[in-house]
């Protein structure tokens, strides 16, 4: 039996955005890192990998693993300058995520 798509159903893109972003934010360390980067970006300050290692009580490899999850979700973007990596919140993806979550209530 095929299930027909009704007008109130979320698109496949929205479902993937919710799944990927929620997975990226499913760990407390990633929420901490994301929140810090977001607040710093709001103040127009850049955040590099060295800042994260100095400010958080986690090893460089742990931070790197968590940042890879945030990067692969699209919530965070990286700009590479030699050995230095600057991180920025992707406000476009964050907006898509928030809108997709909001649309759950209209189903």
Biopython code that builds the backbone (N, CA, C, O; Angstrom):
import numpy as np
from Bio.PDB.StructureBuilder import StructureBuilder

atoms = [
    (1, "UNK", "N", (0.830, -1.154, 0.000)),
    (1, "UNK", "CA", (0.000, 0.000, 0.000)),
    (1, "UNK", "C", (0.894, 1.242, 0.000)),
    (1, "UNK", "O", (1.849, 1.321, 0.773)),
    (2, "UNK", "N", (0.591, 2.188, -0.844)),
    (2, "UNK", "CA", (1.327, 3.448, -0.898)),
    (2, "UNK", "C", (0.642, 4.485, -0.035)),
    (2, "UNK", "O", (-0.582, 4.609, -0.032)),
    (3, "UNK", "N", (1.441, 5.214, 0.683)),
    (3, "UNK", "CA", (0.886, 6.302, 1.483)),
    (3, "UNK", "C", (1.005, 7.571, 0.662)),
    (3, "UNK", "O", (2.089, 7.939, 0.210)),
    (4, "UNK", "N", (-0.108, 8.223, 0.481)),
    (4, "UNK", "CA", (-0.104, 9.451, -0.298)),
    (4, "UNK", "C", (0.318, 10.620, 0.569)),
    (4, "UNK", "O", (0.009, 10.694, 1.758)),
    (5, "UNK", "N", (1.016, 11.506, -0.053)),
    (5, "UNK", "CA", (1.449, 12.715, 0.648)),
    (5, "UNK", "C", (0.262, 13.674, 0.713)),
    (5, "UNK", "O", (-0.310, 14.055, -0.308)),
    (6, "UNK", "N", (-0.089, 14.053, 1.942)),
    (6, "UNK", "CA", (-1.145, 15.057, 2.046)),
    (6, "UNK", "C", (-0.497, 16.424, 2.231)),
    (6, "UNK", "O", (0.707, 16.524, 2.472)),
    (7, "UNK", "N", (-1.293, 17.460, 2.118)),
    (7, "UNK", "CA", (-0.755, 18.815, 2.119)),
    (7, "UNK", "C", (-0.120, 19.204, 3.448)),
    (7, "UNK", "O", (0.706, 20.117, 3.477)),
    (8, "UNK", "N", (-0.475, 18.543, 4.552)),
    (8, "UNK", "CA", (0.078, 18.888, 5.850)),
    (8, "UNK", "C", (1.354, 18.145, 6.183)),
    (8, "UNK", "O", (1.913, 18.335, 7.263)),
    (9, "UNK", "N", (1.822, 17.314, 5.289)),
    (9, "UNK", "CA", (2.996, 16.495, 5.570)),
    (9, "UNK", "C", (4.275, 17.267, 5.266)),
    (9, "UNK", "O", (4.325, 18.064, 4.329)),
    (10, "UNK", "N", (5.304, 17.020, 6.069)),
    (10, "UNK", "CA", (6.580, 17.686, 5.852)),
    (10, "UNK", "C", (7.306, 17.098, 4.656)),
    (10, "UNK", "O", (7.152, 15.922, 4.327)),
    (11, "UNK", "N", (8.095, 17.939, 4.017)),
    (11, "UNK", "CA", (8.874, 17.481, 2.876)),
    (11, "UNK", "C", (10.041, 16.623, 3.362)),
    (11, "UNK", "O", (10.430, 16.677, 4.529)),
    (12, "UNK", "N", (10.573, 15.853, 2.467)),
    (12, "UNK", "CA", (11.731, 15.015, 2.776)),
    (12, "UNK", "C", (12.909, 15.876, 3.212)),
    (12, "UNK", "O", (13.662, 15.490, 4.106)),
    (13, "UNK", "N", (13.076, 17.045, 2.585)),
    (13, "UNK", "CA", (14.166, 17.951, 2.974)),
    (13, "UNK", "C", (14.014, 18.407, 4.423)),
    (13, "UNK", "O", (14.988, 18.420, 5.175)),
    (14, "UNK", "N", (12.796, 18.780, 4.815)),
    (14, "UNK", "CA", (12.565, 19.215, 6.195)),
    (14, "UNK", "C", (12.834, 18.079, 7.178)),
    (14, "UNK", "O", (13.420, 18.297, 8.239)),
    (15, "UNK", "N", (12.418, 16.900, 6.836)),
    (15, "UNK", "CA", (12.643, 15.748, 7.703)),
    (15, "UNK", "C", (14.141, 15.498, 7.869)),
    (15, "UNK", "O", (14.612, 15.239, 8.977)),
    (16, "UNK", "N", (14.883, 15.577, 6.772)),
    (16, "UNK", "CA", (16.338, 15.382, 6.846)),
    (16, "UNK", "C", (17.017, 16.479, 7.662)),
    (16, "UNK", "O", (17.943, 16.202, 8.424)),
    (17, "UNK", "N", (16.567, 17.712, 7.507)),
    (17, "UNK", "CA", (17.132, 18.817, 8.286)),
    (17, "UNK", "C", (16.898, 18.585, 9.769)),
    (17, "UNK", "O", (17.816, 18.739, 10.575)),
    (18, "UNK", "N", (15.672, 18.215, 10.137)),
    (18, "UNK", "CA", (15.366, 17.954, 11.546)),
    (18, "UNK", "C", (16.228, 16.819, 12.082)),
    (18, "UNK", "O", (16.798, 16.929, 13.168)),
    (19, "UNK", "N", (16.326, 15.736, 11.329)),
    (19, "UNK", "CA", (17.101, 14.582, 11.784)),
    (19, "UNK", "C", (18.582, 14.920, 11.931)),
    (19, "UNK", "O", (19.190, 14.602, 12.954)),
    (20, "UNK", "N", (19.166, 15.560, 10.924)),
    (20, "UNK", "CA", (20.603, 15.864, 10.951)),
    (20, "UNK", "C", (20.965, 16.882, 12.023)),
    (20, "UNK", "O", (21.937, 16.696, 12.756)),
    (21, "UNK", "N", (20.194, 17.947, 12.116)),
    (21, "UNK", "CA", (20.499, 18.991, 13.102)),
    (21, "UNK", "C", (20.221, 18.505, 14.516)),
    (21, "UNK", "O", (20.988, 18.799, 15.432)),
    (22, "UNK", "N", (19.144, 17.774, 14.702)),
    (22, "UNK", "CA", (18.843, 17.244, 16.036)),
    (22, "UNK", "C", (19.925, 16.270, 16.476)),
    (22, "UNK", "O", (20.325, 16.261, 17.640)),
    (23, "UNK", "N", (20.394, 15.459, 15.550)),
    (23, "UNK", "CA", (21.481, 14.521, 15.868)),
    (23, "UNK", "C", (22.743, 15.283, 16.265)),
    (23, "UNK", "O", (23.434, 14.895, 17.206)),
    (24, "UNK", "N", (23.041, 16.364, 15.551)),
    (24, "UNK", "CA", (24.236, 17.153, 15.866)),
    (24, "UNK", "C", (24.129, 17.805, 17.233)),
    (24, "UNK", "O", (25.143, 17.986, 17.908)),
    (25, "UNK", "N", (22.929, 18.161, 17.652)),
    (25, "UNK", "CA", (22.736, 18.831, 18.939)),
    (25, "UNK", "C", (22.326, 17.855, 20.046)),
    (25, "UNK", "O", (21.904, 18.278, 21.122)),
    (26, "UNK", "N", (22.448, 16.578, 19.787)),
    (26, "UNK", "CA", (21.998, 15.569, 20.742)),
    (26, "UNK", "C", (23.005, 15.286, 21.853)),
    (26, "UNK", "O", (22.730, 14.481, 22.742)),
    (27, "UNK", "N", (24.144, 15.924, 21.815)),
    (27, "UNK", "CA", (25.158, 15.703, 22.848)),
    (27, "UNK", "C", (25.405, 17.012, 23.587)),
    (27, "UNK", "O", (25.555, 18.054, 22.949)),
    (28, "UNK", "N", (25.451, 16.982, 24.916)),
    (28, "UNK", "CA", (25.640, 18.221, 25.685)),
    (28, "UNK", "C", (26.890, 19.017, 25.306)),
    (28, "UNK", "O", (26.862, 20.248, 25.324)),
    (29, "UNK", "N", (27.971, 18.342, 24.968)),
    (29, "UNK", "CA", (29.194, 19.059, 24.576)),
    (29, "UNK", "C", (28.961, 19.833, 23.291)),
    (29, "UNK", "O", (29.411, 20.972, 23.167)),
    (30, "UNK", "N", (28.266, 19.235, 22.337)),
    (30, "UNK", "CA", (27.999, 19.927, 21.077)),
    (30, "UNK", "C", (27.071, 21.118, 21.289)),
    (30, "UNK", "O", (27.219, 22.146, 20.628)),
    (31, "UNK", "N", (26.125, 20.988, 22.199)),
    (31, "UNK", "CA", (25.249, 22.122, 22.519)),
    (31, "UNK", "C", (26.077, 23.265, 23.118)),
    (31, "UNK", "O", (25.882, 24.430, 22.773)),
    (32, "UNK", "N", (27.002, 22.918, 24.017)),
    (32, "UNK", "CA", (27.896, 23.927, 24.607)),
    (32, "UNK", "C", (28.728, 24.622, 23.535)),
    (32, "UNK", "O", (28.808, 25.850, 23.504)),
    (33, "UNK", "N", (29.338, 23.845, 22.667)),
    (33, "UNK", "CA", (30.190, 24.399, 21.618)),
    (33, "UNK", "C", (29.380, 25.280, 20.672)),
    (33, "UNK", "O", (29.798, 26.386, 20.330)),
    (34, "UNK", "N", (28.226, 24.783, 20.256)),
    (34, "UNK", "CA", (27.372, 25.537, 19.335)),
    (34, "UNK", "C", (26.927, 26.850, 19.977)),
    (34, "UNK", "O", (26.982, 27.900, 19.337)),
    (35, "UNK", "N", (26.489, 26.800, 21.228)),
    (35, "UNK", "CA", (26.051, 28.003, 21.926)),
    (35, "UNK", "C", (27.165, 29.025, 22.053)),
    (35, "UNK", "O", (26.939, 30.221, 21.869)),
    (36, "UNK", "N", (28.358, 28.565, 22.365)),
    (36, "UNK", "CA", (29.500, 29.469, 22.492)),
    (36, "UNK", "C", (29.807, 30.144, 21.156)),
    (36, "UNK", "O", (29.979, 31.361, 21.095)),
    (37, "UNK", "N", (29.876, 29.354, 20.094)),
    (37, "UNK", "CA", (30.172, 29.908, 18.775)),
    (37, "UNK", "C", (29.088, 30.905, 18.371)),
    (37, "UNK", "O", (29.389, 31.969, 17.830)),
    (38, "UNK", "N", (27.837, 30.562, 18.632)),
    (38, "UNK", "CA", (26.722, 31.448, 18.293)),
    (38, "UNK", "C", (26.841, 32.790, 19.025)),
    (38, "UNK", "O", (26.711, 33.848, 18.409)),
    (39, "UNK", "N", (27.087, 32.746, 20.325)),
    (39, "UNK", "CA", (27.202, 33.980, 21.116)),
    (39, "UNK", "C", (28.395, 34.825, 20.653)),
    (39, "UNK", "O", (28.289, 36.046, 20.536)),
    (40, "UNK", "N", (29.509, 34.177, 20.397)),
    (40, "UNK", "CA", (30.688, 34.913, 19.936)),
    (40, "UNK", "C", (30.435, 35.544, 18.569)),
    (40, "UNK", "O", (30.813, 36.692, 18.338)),
    (41, "UNK", "N", (29.806, 34.813, 17.674)),
    (41, "UNK", "CA", (29.491, 35.349, 16.348)),
    (41, "UNK", "C", (28.539, 36.531, 16.434)),
    (41, "UNK", "O", (28.662, 37.486, 15.667)),
    (42, "UNK", "N", (27.591, 36.474, 17.363)),
    (42, "UNK", "CA", (26.673, 37.610, 17.551)),
    (42, "UNK", "C", (27.429, 38.882, 17.932)),
    (42, "UNK", "O", (27.029, 39.988, 17.569)),
    (43, "UNK", "N", (28.512, 38.710, 18.659)),
    (43, "UNK", "CA", (29.355, 39.848, 19.061)),
    (43, "UNK", "C", (30.416, 40.159, 18.007)),
    (43, "UNK", "O", (31.329, 40.952, 18.235)),
    (44, "UNK", "N", (30.273, 39.515, 16.847)),
    (44, "UNK", "CA", (31.197, 39.701, 15.715)),
    (44, "UNK", "C", (32.638, 39.300, 16.044)),
    (44, "UNK", "O", (33.599, 39.892, 15.553)),
    (45, "UNK", "N", (32.751, 38.278, 16.886)),
    (45, "UNK", "CA", (34.069, 37.723, 17.200)),
    (45, "UNK", "C", (34.181, 36.365, 16.521)),
    (45, "UNK", "O", (33.220, 35.597, 16.472)),
    (46, "UNK", "N", (35.363, 36.086, 16.003)),
    (46, "UNK", "CA", (35.586, 34.781, 15.393)),
    (46, "UNK", "C", (36.007, 33.792, 16.477)),
    (46, "UNK", "O", (36.546, 34.165, 17.519)),
    (47, "UNK", "N", (35.746, 32.537, 16.197)),
    (47, "UNK", "CA", (36.112, 31.449, 17.108)),
    (47, "UNK", "C", (36.965, 30.481, 16.317)),
    (47, "UNK", "O", (36.553, 29.991, 15.265)),
    (48, "UNK", "N", (38.154, 30.206, 16.825)),
    (48, "UNK", "CA", (39.015, 29.232, 16.148)),
    (48, "UNK", "C", (39.145, 27.986, 17.016)),
    (48, "UNK", "O", (38.766, 27.981, 18.188)),
    (49, "UNK", "N", (39.685, 26.938, 16.418)),
    (49, "UNK", "CA", (39.830, 25.668, 17.126)),
    (49, "UNK", "C", (40.660, 25.834, 18.397)),
    (49, "UNK", "O", (40.396, 25.172, 19.400)),
    (50, "UNK", "N", (41.655, 26.708, 18.360)),
    (50, "UNK", "CA", (42.496, 26.951, 19.536)),
    (50, "UNK", "C", (41.667, 27.536, 20.686)),
    (50, "UNK", "O", (41.870, 27.165, 21.842)),
    (51, "UNK", "N", (40.737, 28.446, 20.379)),
    (51, "UNK", "CA", (39.861, 29.030, 21.404)),
    (51, "UNK", "C", (39.047, 27.946, 22.103)),
    (51, "UNK", "O", (38.919, 27.944, 23.328)),
    (52, "UNK", "N", (38.508, 27.043, 21.327)),
    (52, "UNK", "CA", (37.665, 25.984, 21.891)),
    (52, "UNK", "C", (38.468, 25.070, 22.805)),
    (52, "UNK", "O", (38.000, 24.685, 23.876)),
    (53, "UNK", "N", (39.677, 24.724, 22.378)),
    (53, "UNK", "CA", (40.526, 23.846, 23.186)),
    (53, "UNK", "C", (40.924, 24.540, 24.491)),
    (53, "UNK", "O", (40.988, 23.895, 25.538)),
    (54, "UNK", "N", (41.190, 25.845, 24.438)),
    (54, "UNK", "CA", (41.582, 26.579, 25.642)),
    (54, "UNK", "C", (40.417, 26.810, 26.598)),
    (54, "UNK", "O", (40.602, 26.784, 27.814)),
    (55, "UNK", "N", (39.225, 27.033, 26.063)),
    (55, "UNK", "CA", (38.085, 27.416, 26.900)),
    (55, "UNK", "C", (37.282, 26.248, 27.468)),
    (55, "UNK", "O", (36.627, 26.390, 28.500)),
    (56, "UNK", "N", (37.329, 25.114, 26.809)),
    (56, "UNK", "CA", (36.523, 23.977, 27.247)),
    (56, "UNK", "C", (37.422, 22.881, 27.824)),
    (56, "UNK", "O", (38.543, 22.677, 27.359)),
    (57, "UNK", "N", (36.921, 22.186, 28.833)),
    (57, "UNK", "CA", (37.738, 21.162, 29.514)),
    (57, "UNK", "C", (37.754, 19.811, 28.790)),
    (57, "UNK", "O", (37.594, 18.759, 29.410)),
    (58, "UNK", "N", (37.949, 19.860, 27.476)),
    (58, "UNK", "CA", (37.958, 18.631, 26.677)),
    (58, "UNK", "C", (39.233, 18.604, 25.856)),
    (58, "UNK", "O", (39.819, 19.646, 25.562)),
    (59, "UNK", "N", (39.649, 17.426, 25.496)),
    (59, "UNK", "CA", (40.855, 17.294, 24.679)),
    (59, "UNK", "C", (40.591, 17.822, 23.273)),
    (59, "UNK", "O", (39.446, 17.954, 22.842)),
    (60, "UNK", "N", (41.672, 18.117, 22.579)),
    (60, "UNK", "CA", (41.563, 18.612, 21.205)),
    (60, "UNK", "C", (40.849, 17.607, 20.321)),
    (60, "UNK", "O", (40.049, 17.992, 19.469)),
    (61, "UNK", "N", (41.126, 16.333, 20.508)),
    (61, "UNK", "CA", (40.492, 15.307, 19.674)),
    (61, "UNK", "C", (38.987, 15.211, 19.954)),
    (61, "UNK", "O", (38.198, 14.986, 19.036)),
    (62, "UNK", "N", (38.598, 15.378, 21.208)),
    (62, "UNK", "CA", (37.169, 15.351, 21.546)),
    (62, "UNK", "C", (36.451, 16.531, 20.906)),
    (62, "UNK", "O", (35.384, 16.368, 20.315)),
    (63, "UNK", "N", (37.030, 17.706, 21.023)),
    (63, "UNK", "CA", (36.426, 18.893, 20.414)),
    (63, "UNK", "C", (36.347, 18.727, 18.904)),
    (63, "UNK", "O", (35.339, 19.078, 18.290)),
    (64, "UNK", "N", (37.396, 18.198, 18.309)),
    (64, "UNK", "CA", (37.415, 17.980, 16.866)),
    (64, "UNK", "C", (36.292, 17.043, 16.424)),
    (64, "UNK", "O", (35.616, 17.313, 15.431)),
    (65, "UNK", "N", (36.089, 15.952, 17.150)),
    (65, "UNK", "CA", (35.013, 15.012, 16.811)),
    (65, "UNK", "C", (33.647, 15.685, 16.895)),
    (65, "UNK", "O", (32.803, 15.510, 16.016)),
    (66, "UNK", "N", (33.440, 16.450, 17.951)),
    (66, "UNK", "CA", (32.147, 17.130, 18.118)),
    (66, "UNK", "C", (31.955, 18.213, 17.056)),
    (66, "UNK", "O", (30.848, 18.394, 16.548)),
    (67, "UNK", "N", (33.016, 18.925, 16.722)),
    (67, "UNK", "CA", (32.903, 19.949, 15.689)),
    (67, "UNK", "C", (32.619, 19.317, 14.329)),
    (67, "UNK", "O", (31.906, 19.905, 13.516)),
    (68, "UNK", "N", (33.160, 18.141, 14.072)),
    (68, "UNK", "CA", (32.851, 17.454, 12.814)),
    (68, "UNK", "C", (31.369, 17.146, 12.702)),
    (68, "UNK", "O", (30.803, 17.238, 11.612)),
    (69, "UNK", "N", (30.727, 16.782, 13.808)),
    (69, "UNK", "CA", (29.283, 16.531, 13.793)),
    (69, "UNK", "C", (28.518, 17.814, 13.488)),
    (69, "UNK", "O", (27.581, 17.808, 12.690)),
    (70, "UNK", "N", (28.916, 18.912, 14.123)),
    (70, "UNK", "CA", (28.242, 20.190, 13.873)),
    (70, "UNK", "C", (28.463, 20.663, 12.437)),
    (70, "UNK", "O", (27.557, 21.215, 11.813)),
    (71, "UNK", "N", (29.664, 20.443, 11.922)),
    (71, "UNK", "CA", (29.962, 20.822, 10.544)),
    (71, "UNK", "C", (29.169, 19.985, 9.547)),
    (71, "UNK", "O", (28.627, 20.523, 8.581)),
    (72, "UNK", "N", (29.096, 18.689, 9.769)),
    (72, "UNK", "CA", (28.397, 17.828, 8.811)),
    (72, "UNK", "C", (26.887, 18.082, 8.807)),
    (72, "UNK", "O", (26.215, 17.813, 7.811)),
    (73, "UNK", "N", (26.359, 18.595, 9.909)),
    (73, "UNK", "CA", (24.930, 18.925, 9.951)),
    (73, "UNK", "C", (24.625, 20.207, 9.196)),
    (73, "UNK", "O", (23.481, 20.447, 8.811)),
    (74, "UNK", "N", (25.636, 21.025, 8.983)),
    (74, "UNK", "CA", (25.442, 22.308, 8.323)),
    (74, "UNK", "C", (25.150, 23.446, 9.289)),
    (74, "UNK", "O", (25.040, 24.596, 8.865)),
    (75, "UNK", "N", (25.022, 23.150, 10.581)),
    (75, "UNK", "CA", (24.752, 24.204, 11.560)),
    (75, "UNK", "C", (25.950, 25.113, 11.772)),
    (75, "UNK", "O", (25.795, 26.274, 12.150)),
    (76, "UNK", "N", (27.139, 24.591, 11.530)),
    (76, "UNK", "CA", (28.377, 25.355, 11.680)),
    (76, "UNK", "C", (29.167, 25.231, 10.388)),
    (76, "UNK", "O", (29.201, 24.173, 9.759)),
    (77, "UNK", "N", (29.801, 26.330, 10.008)),
    (77, "UNK", "CA", (30.683, 26.336, 8.843)),
    (77, "UNK", "C", (32.095, 26.665, 9.301)),
    (77, "UNK", "O", (32.296, 27.303, 10.334)),
    (78, "UNK", "N", (33.061, 26.226, 8.522)),
    (78, "UNK", "CA", (34.464, 26.466, 8.856)),
    (78, "UNK", "C", (35.133, 27.264, 7.752)),
    (78, "UNK", "O", (34.839, 27.102, 6.568)),
    (79, "UNK", "N", (36.035, 28.126, 8.175)),
    (79, "UNK", "CA", (36.875, 28.866, 7.243)),
    (79, "UNK", "C", (38.312, 28.542, 7.630)),
    (79, "UNK", "O", (38.716, 28.754, 8.773)),
    (80, "UNK", "N", (39.075, 28.033, 6.683)),
    (80, "UNK", "CA", (40.429, 27.568, 6.961)),
    (80, "UNK", "C", (41.454, 28.627, 6.575)),
    (80, "UNK", "O", (41.439, 29.153, 5.462)),
    (81, "UNK", "N", (42.341, 28.927, 7.512)),
    (81, "UNK", "CA", (43.450, 29.853, 7.277)),
    (81, "UNK", "C", (44.726, 29.159, 7.738)),
    (81, "UNK", "O", (45.150, 29.313, 8.883)),
    (82, "UNK", "N", (45.322, 28.405, 6.848)),
    (82, "UNK", "CA", (46.501, 27.619, 7.215)),
    (82, "UNK", "C", (46.113, 26.577, 8.245)),
    (82, "UNK", "O", (45.148, 25.840, 8.043)),
    (83, "UNK", "N", (46.855, 26.501, 9.356)),
    (83, "UNK", "CA", (46.522, 25.505, 10.384)),
    (83, "UNK", "C", (45.336, 25.929, 11.260)),
    (83, "UNK", "O", (44.826, 25.135, 12.050)),
    (84, "UNK", "N", (44.910, 27.170, 11.116)),
    (84, "UNK", "CA", (43.840, 27.721, 11.936)),
    (84, "UNK", "C", (42.487, 27.513, 11.256)),
    (84, "UNK", "O", (42.342, 27.745, 10.056)),
    (85, "UNK", "N", (41.503, 27.075, 12.033)),
    (85, "UNK", "CA", (40.145, 26.903, 11.539)),
    (85, "UNK", "C", (39.229, 27.827, 12.321)),
    (85, "UNK", "O", (39.154, 27.741, 13.546)),
    (86, "UNK", "N", (38.528, 28.715, 11.613)),
    (86, "UNK", "CA", (37.543, 29.589, 12.237)),
    (86, "UNK", "C", (36.163, 29.005, 12.019)),
    (86, "UNK", "O", (35.851, 28.518, 10.932)),
    (87, "UNK", "N", (35.331, 29.055, 13.060)),
    (87, "UNK", "CA", (33.990, 28.489, 13.001)),
    (87, "UNK", "C", (32.944, 29.588, 13.061)),
    (87, "UNK", "O", (33.086, 30.566, 13.795)),
    (88, "UNK", "N", (31.886, 29.406, 12.272)),
    (88, "UNK", "CA", (30.782, 30.345, 12.207)),
    (88, "UNK", "C", (29.471, 29.570, 12.201)),
    (88, "UNK", "O", (29.358, 28.532, 11.550)),
    (89, "UNK", "N", (28.481, 30.081, 12.930)),
    (89, "UNK", "CA", (27.151, 29.475, 12.888)),
    (89, "UNK", "C", (26.549, 29.800, 11.522)),
    (89, "UNK", "O", (26.614, 30.940, 11.061)),
    (90, "UNK", "N", (25.974, 28.805, 10.894)),
    (90, "UNK", "CA", (25.287, 28.981, 9.616)),
    (90, "UNK", "C", (23.842, 29.374, 9.939)),
    (90, "UNK", "O", (22.999, 28.512, 10.188)),
    (91, "UNK", "N", (23.569, 30.671, 9.932)),
    (91, "UNK", "CA", (22.239, 31.153, 10.301)),
    (91, "UNK", "C", (21.161, 30.671, 9.337)),
    (91, "UNK", "O", (20.006, 30.504, 9.730)),
    (92, "UNK", "N", (21.527, 30.449, 8.090)),
    (92, "UNK", "CA", (20.564, 29.925, 7.121)),
    (92, "UNK", "C", (20.082, 28.538, 7.513)),
    (92, "UNK", "O", (18.883, 28.261, 7.492)),
    (93, "UNK", "N", (21.021, 27.665, 7.872)),
    (93, "UNK", "CA", (20.646, 26.302, 8.281)),
    (93, "UNK", "C", (19.902, 26.335, 9.607)),
    (93, "UNK", "O", (18.933, 25.599, 9.791)),
    (94, "UNK", "N", (20.343, 27.180, 10.534)),
    (94, "UNK", "CA", (19.652, 27.291, 11.815)),
    (94, "UNK", "C", (18.212, 27.727, 11.597)),
    (94, "UNK", "O", (17.304, 27.199, 12.240)),
    (95, "UNK", "N", (17.990, 28.675, 10.706)),
    (95, "UNK", "CA", (16.633, 29.116, 10.386)),
    (95, "UNK", "C", (15.790, 28.009, 9.775)),
    (95, "UNK", "O", (14.619, 27.849, 10.121)),
    (96, "UNK", "N", (16.388, 27.240, 8.859)),
    (96, "UNK", "CA", (15.659, 26.111, 8.254)),
    (96, "UNK", "C", (15.270, 25.083, 9.314)),
    (96, "UNK", "O", (14.168, 24.533, 9.291)),
    (97, "UNK", "N", (16.192, 24.835, 10.239)),
    (97, "UNK", "CA", (15.934, 23.873, 11.320)),
    (97, "UNK", "C", (14.787, 24.349, 12.206)),
    (97, "UNK", "O", (13.870, 23.586, 12.509)),
    (98, "UNK", "N", (14.843, 25.604, 12.616)),
    (98, "UNK", "CA", (13.790, 26.159, 13.477)),
    (98, "UNK", "C", (12.443, 26.131, 12.748)),
    (98, "UNK", "O", (11.431, 25.760, 13.342)),
    (99, "UNK", "N", (12.421, 26.514, 11.485)),
    (99, "UNK", "CA", (11.173, 26.507, 10.716)),
    (99, "UNK", "C", (10.629, 25.094, 10.535)),
    (99, "UNK", "O", (9.420, 24.876, 10.612)),
    (100, "UNK", "N", (11.513, 24.144, 10.298)),
    (100, "UNK", "CA", (11.070, 22.751, 10.137)),
    (100, "UNK", "C", (10.481, 22.223, 11.445)),
    (100, "UNK", "O", (9.480, 21.507, 11.427)),
    (101, "UNK", "N", (11.091, 22.570, 12.573)),
    (101, "UNK", "CA", (10.551, 22.173, 13.880)),
    (101, "UNK", "C", (9.192, 22.813, 14.099)),
    (101, "UNK", "O", (8.255, 22.157, 14.554)),
    (102, "UNK", "N", (9.086, 24.102, 13.775)),
    (102, "UNK", "CA", (7.800, 24.797, 13.923)),
    (102, "UNK", "C", (6.702, 24.144, 13.103)),
    (102, "UNK", "O", (5.557, 24.045, 13.544)),
    (103, "UNK", "N", (7.062, 23.699, 11.908)),
    (103, "UNK", "CA", (6.046, 23.105, 11.043)),
    (103, "UNK", "C", (5.525, 21.777, 11.572)),
    (103, "UNK", "O", (4.474, 21.305, 11.139)),
    (104, "UNK", "N", (6.252, 21.170, 12.505)),
    (104, "UNK", "CA", (5.739, 19.940, 13.124)),
    (104, "UNK", "C", (4.419, 20.193, 13.842)),
    (104, "UNK", "O", (3.550, 19.322, 13.871)),
    (105, "UNK", "N", (4.269, 21.366, 14.415)),
    (105, "UNK", "CA", (3.058, 21.663, 15.172)),
    (105, "UNK", "C", (1.856, 21.890, 14.269)),
    (105, "UNK", "O", (0.718, 21.862, 14.736)),
    (106, "UNK", "N", (2.095, 22.114, 12.980)),
    (106, "UNK", "CA", (0.974, 22.358, 12.078)),
    (106, "UNK", "C", (0.526, 21.092, 11.334)),
    (106, "UNK", "O", (-0.338, 21.152, 10.459)),
    (107, "UNK", "N", (1.113, 19.962, 11.687)),
    (107, "UNK", "CA", (0.742, 18.710, 11.009)),
    (107, "UNK", "C", (-0.568, 18.168, 11.548)),
    (107, "UNK", "O", (-1.036, 17.123, 11.097)),
]
sb = StructureBuilder()
sb.init_structure("model")
sb.init_model(0)
sb.init_chain("A")
sb.init_seg("    ")
for serial, (resi, resn, name, xyz) in enumerate(atoms, 1):
    if name == "N":
        sb.init_residue(resn, " ", resi, " ")
    sb.init_atom(name, np.array(xyz, "f"), 0.0, 1.0, " ", f" {name:<3s}", serial, name[0])
structure = sb.get_structure()
